[in-house]
Amino acid sequence: MKYVRSEQGFLLVVVIPTAIFLVFEAFVLVTNIMKIKQEKVASEKAKEHEEELAKAKLELEAEKEKIRAQVLAELEAKKNEKQE
């Protein structure tokens, strides 16, 4: 017990273990923050990807409707030519 009360004993028994613990906890905190940021970025990328897919799908549907309208117009024109 006398050793712990000495300056060197206090340093070895209290200060150094506390410093090691604080450094370890700081490391854990930083790694958790980085992990959360990575998950957030991945989530945002997935959301952007889904939005791009939805936009492409809408454009594809619009293109299909445009082609469908053209084909119907051509069929109507051919019907009119045959009837005349």
Secondary structure as GFF3:
##gff-version 3
##sequence-region A 1 84
A	DSSP	alpha_helix	2	5	.	.	.	ID=ss1
A	DSSP	alpha_helix	7	10	.	.	.	ID=ss2
A	DSSP	pi_helix	11	15	.	.	.	ID=ss3
A	DSSP	alpha_helix	16	83	.	.	.	ID=ss4
###
